[in-house]
Amino acid sequence: MDNMQTTIEKDGDGYLAKVKDQPNLFAFAYSEKEAVQELLLK
């Protein structure tokens, strides 16, 4: 997963981190930093 483009958006009580052009790669967390960390662990 080199050079993956991610977006982070507010979603309810937390944040959703998503990978561009990969609808099945996403992570939810209660802070932006945690959302990115969760995404990178997948």
Biopython code that builds the backbone (N, CA, C, O; Angstrom):
import numpy as np
from Bio.PDB.StructureBuilder import StructureBuilder

atoms = [
    (1, "MET", "N", (0.819, -1.194, 0.000)),
    (1, "MET", "CA", (0.000, 0.000, 0.000)),
    (1, "MET", "C", (0.855, 1.247, 0.000)),
    (1, "MET", "O", (0.710, 2.103, 0.872)),
    (2, "ASP", "N", (1.721, 1.353, -0.945)),
    (2, "ASP", "CA", (2.540, 2.546, -1.050)),
    (2, "ASP", "C", (1.716, 3.684, -1.624)),
    (2, "ASP", "O", (0.887, 3.479, -2.511)),
    (3, "ASN", "N", (1.949, 4.876, -1.115)),
    (3, "ASN", "CA", (1.332, 6.094, -1.639)),
    (3, "ASN", "C", (-0.191, 6.071, -1.655)),
    (3, "ASN", "O", (-0.805, 6.583, -2.591)),
    (4, "MET", "N", (-0.800, 5.492, -0.644)),
    (4, "MET", "CA", (-2.260, 5.519, -0.624)),
    (4, "MET", "C", (-2.738, 6.901, -0.199)),
    (4, "MET", "O", (-2.200, 7.500, 0.733)),
    (5, "GLN", "N", (-3.744, 7.392, -0.887)),
    (5, "GLN", "CA", (-4.297, 8.707, -0.583)),
    (5, "GLN", "C", (-5.472, 8.509, 0.365)),
    (5, "GLN", "O", (-6.428, 7.800, 0.048)),
    (6, "THR", "N", (-5.393, 9.132, 1.512)),
    (6, "THR", "CA", (-6.443, 8.977, 2.505)),
    (6, "THR", "C", (-7.197, 10.282, 2.709)),
    (6, "THR", "O", (-6.668, 11.373, 2.494)),
    (7, "THR", "N", (-8.438, 10.137, 3.125)),
    (7, "THR", "CA", (-9.239, 11.282, 3.518)),
    (7, "THR", "C", (-9.771, 11.004, 4.910)),
    (7, "THR", "O", (-10.026, 9.857, 5.278)),
    (8, "ILE", "N", (-9.933, 12.060, 5.669)),
    (8, "ILE", "CA", (-10.485, 11.944, 7.017)),
    (8, "ILE", "C", (-11.652, 12.911, 7.101)),
    (8, "ILE", "O", (-11.526, 14.093, 6.781)),
    (9, "GLU", "N", (-12.797, 12.386, 7.540)),
    (9, "GLU", "CA", (-13.967, 13.252, 7.663)),
    (9, "GLU", "C", (-14.681, 12.991, 8.973)),
    (9, "GLU", "O", (-14.656, 11.883, 9.507)),
    (10, "LYS", "N", (-15.312, 14.026, 9.473)),
    (10, "LYS", "CA", (-16.099, 13.932, 10.696)),
    (10, "LYS", "C", (-17.299, 13.036, 10.410)),
    (10, "LYS", "O", (-17.963, 13.188, 9.385)),
    (11, "ASP", "N", (-17.577, 12.102, 11.320)),
    (11, "ASP", "CA", (-18.688, 11.177, 11.136)),
    (11, "ASP", "C", (-19.344, 10.930, 12.489)),
    (11, "ASP", "O", (-18.873, 10.107, 13.273)),
    (12, "GLY", "N", (-20.416, 11.634, 12.753)),
    (12, "GLY", "CA", (-21.094, 11.476, 14.035)),
    (12, "GLY", "C", (-20.210, 11.915, 15.177)),
    (12, "GLY", "O", (-19.776, 13.065, 15.227)),
    (13, "ASP", "N", (-19.938, 10.995, 16.105)),
    (13, "ASP", "CA", (-19.112, 11.306, 17.274)),
    (13, "ASP", "C", (-17.626, 11.082, 17.042)),
    (13, "ASP", "O", (-16.825, 11.277, 17.957)),
    (14, "GLY", "N", (-17.242, 10.678, 15.836)),
    (14, "GLY", "CA", (-15.837, 10.372, 15.595)),
    (14, "GLY", "C", (-15.396, 10.780, 14.201)),
    (14, "GLY", "O", (-15.931, 11.717, 13.607)),
    (15, "TYR", "N", (-14.405, 10.053, 13.693)),
    (15, "TYR", "CA", (-13.819, 10.353, 12.394)),
    (15, "TYR", "C", (-13.713, 9.085, 11.570)),
    (15, "TYR", "O", (-13.475, 7.997, 12.095)),
    (16, "LEU", "N", (-13.894, 9.250, 10.267)),
    (16, "LEU", "CA", (-13.804, 8.157, 9.328)),
    (16, "LEU", "C", (-12.611, 8.408, 8.418)),
    (16, "LEU", "O", (-12.538, 9.434, 7.742)),
    (17, "ALA", "N", (-11.681, 7.466, 8.407)),
    (17, "ALA", "CA", (-10.524, 7.549, 7.512)),
    (17, "ALA", "C", (-10.782, 6.591, 6.358)),
    (17, "ALA", "O", (-11.118, 5.426, 6.573)),
    (18, "LYS", "N", (-10.623, 7.087, 5.130)),
    (18, "LYS", "CA", (-10.893, 6.268, 3.951)),
    (18, "LYS", "C", (-9.731, 6.365, 2.979)),
    (18, "LYS", "O", (-9.004, 7.358, 2.947)),
    (19, "VAL", "N", (-9.570, 5.294, 2.172)),
    (19, "VAL", "CA", (-8.549, 5.277, 1.124)),
    (19, "VAL", "C", (-9.233, 5.569, -0.209)),
    (19, "VAL", "O", (-10.228, 4.935, -0.561)),
    (20, "LYS", "N", (-8.692, 6.523, -0.934)),
    (20, "LYS", "CA", (-9.256, 6.916, -2.227)),
    (20, "LYS", "C", (-9.313, 5.717, -3.173)),
    (20, "LYS", "O", (-8.357, 4.948, -3.277)),
    (21, "ASP", "N", (-10.442, 5.572, -3.858)),
    (21, "ASP", "CA", (-10.669, 4.519, -4.860)),
    (21, "ASP", "C", (-10.664, 3.105, -4.276)),
    (21, "ASP", "O", (-10.538, 2.131, -5.019)),
    (22, "GLN", "N", (-10.798, 2.985, -2.976)),
    (22, "GLN", "CA", (-10.860, 1.680, -2.315)),
    (22, "GLN", "C", (-12.030, 1.691, -1.331)),
    (22, "GLN", "O", (-11.816, 1.903, -0.138)),
    (23, "PRO", "N", (-13.256, 1.469, -1.797)),
    (23, "PRO", "CA", (-14.433, 1.636, -0.940)),
    (23, "PRO", "C", (-14.467, 0.706, 0.274)),
    (23, "PRO", "O", (-15.183, 0.986, 1.236)),
    (24, "ASN", "N", (-13.720, -0.377, 0.250)),
    (24, "ASN", "CA", (-13.730, -1.315, 1.371)),
    (24, "ASN", "C", (-12.618, -1.060, 2.384)),
    (24, "ASN", "O", (-12.513, -1.778, 3.378)),
    (25, "LEU", "N", (-11.794, -0.051, 2.145)),
    (25, "LEU", "CA", (-10.716, 0.280, 3.076)),
    (25, "LEU", "C", (-11.078, 1.556, 3.830)),
    (25, "LEU", "O", (-10.955, 2.662, 3.304)),
    (26, "PHE", "N", (-11.523, 1.382, 5.063)),
    (26, "PHE", "CA", (-11.902, 2.519, 5.889)),
    (26, "PHE", "C", (-11.763, 2.130, 7.354)),
    (26, "PHE", "O", (-11.710, 0.947, 7.690)),
    (27, "ALA", "N", (-11.704, 3.132, 8.219)),
    (27, "ALA", "CA", (-11.619, 2.894, 9.659)),
    (27, "ALA", "C", (-12.308, 4.032, 10.391)),
    (27, "ALA", "O", (-12.242, 5.187, 9.971)),
    (28, "PHE", "N", (-12.967, 3.696, 11.484)),
    (28, "PHE", "CA", (-13.649, 4.684, 12.318)),
    (28, "PHE", "C", (-12.971, 4.728, 13.673)),
    (28, "PHE", "O", (-12.584, 3.691, 14.212)),
    (29, "ALA", "N", (-12.824, 5.930, 14.229)),
    (29, "ALA", "CA", (-12.279, 6.101, 15.579)),
    (29, "ALA", "C", (-12.767, 7.434, 16.128)),
    (29, "ALA", "O", (-13.367, 8.233, 15.409)),
    (30, "TYR", "N", (-12.504, 7.661, 17.395)),
    (30, "TYR", "CA", (-12.991, 8.877, 18.048)),
    (30, "TYR", "C", (-12.046, 10.059, 17.935)),
    (30, "TYR", "O", (-12.371, 11.151, 18.400)),
    (31, "SER", "N", (-10.880, 9.865, 17.323)),
    (31, "SER", "CA", (-9.996, 10.984, 17.019)),
    (31, "SER", "C", (-9.426, 10.770, 15.617)),
    (31, "SER", "O", (-9.371, 9.643, 15.126)),
    (32, "GLU", "N", (-9.007, 11.850, 14.984)),
    (32, "GLU", "CA", (-8.436, 11.744, 13.639)),
    (32, "GLU", "C", (-7.195, 10.852, 13.645)),
    (32, "GLU", "O", (-7.019, 10.013, 12.761)),
    (33, "LYS", "N", (-6.345, 11.040, 14.642)),
    (33, "LYS", "CA", (-5.107, 10.269, 14.726)),
    (33, "LYS", "C", (-5.397, 8.770, 14.871)),
    (33, "LYS", "O", (-4.766, 7.946, 14.209)),
    (34, "GLU", "N", (-6.344, 8.426, 15.733)),
    (34, "GLU", "CA", (-6.691, 7.015, 15.914)),
    (34, "GLU", "C", (-7.293, 6.409, 14.653)),
    (34, "GLU", "O", (-7.044, 5.243, 14.349)),
    (35, "ALA", "N", (-8.077, 7.182, 13.920)),
    (35, "ALA", "CA", (-8.683, 6.678, 12.688)),
    (35, "ALA", "C", (-7.592, 6.319, 11.675)),
    (35, "ALA", "O", (-7.662, 5.269, 11.036)),
    (36, "VAL", "N", (-6.601, 7.171, 11.528)),
    (36, "VAL", "CA", (-5.504, 6.891, 10.608)),
    (36, "VAL", "C", (-4.714, 5.678, 11.074)),
    (36, "VAL", "O", (-4.357, 4.824, 10.262)),
    (37, "GLN", "N", (-4.438, 5.591, 12.364)),
    (37, "GLN", "CA", (-3.701, 4.450, 12.892)),
    (37, "GLN", "C", (-4.455, 3.152, 12.644)),
    (37, "GLN", "O", (-3.852, 2.150, 12.259)),
    (38, "GLU", "N", (-5.760, 3.158, 12.859)),
    (38, "GLU", "CA", (-6.577, 1.964, 12.605)),
    (38, "GLU", "C", (-6.544, 1.565, 11.135)),
    (38, "GLU", "O", (-6.472, 0.382, 10.805)),
    (39, "LEU", "N", (-6.598, 2.553, 10.266)),
    (39, "LEU", "CA", (-6.558, 2.291, 8.836)),
    (39, "LEU", "C", (-5.230, 1.643, 8.442)),
    (39, "LEU", "O", (-5.205, 0.723, 7.625)),
    (40, "LEU", "N", (-4.145, 2.115, 9.013)),
    (40, "LEU", "CA", (-2.830, 1.584, 8.670)),
    (40, "LEU", "C", (-2.623, 0.171, 9.205)),
    (40, "LEU", "O", (-1.768, -0.557, 8.700)),
    (41, "LEU", "N", (-3.376, -0.223, 10.200)),
    (41, "LEU", "CA", (-3.253, -1.564, 10.774)),
    (41, "LEU", "C", (-3.969, -2.622, 9.941)),
    (41, "LEU", "O", (-3.715, -3.815, 10.110)),
    (42, "LYS", "N", (-4.846, -2.207, 9.058)),
    (42, "LYS", "CA", (-5.639, -3.166, 8.270)),
    (42, "LYS", "C", (-4.843, -3.720, 7.131)),
    (42, "LYS", "O", (-5.350, -4.539, 6.365)),
]
sb = StructureBuilder()
sb.init_structure("model")
sb.init_model(0)
sb.init_chain("A")
sb.init_seg("    ")
for serial, (resi, resn, name, xyz) in enumerate(atoms, 1):
    if name == "N":
        sb.init_residue(resn, " ", resi, " ")
    sb.init_atom(name, np.array(xyz, "f"), 0.0, 1.0, " ", f" {name:<3s}", serial, name[0])
structure = sb.get_structure()
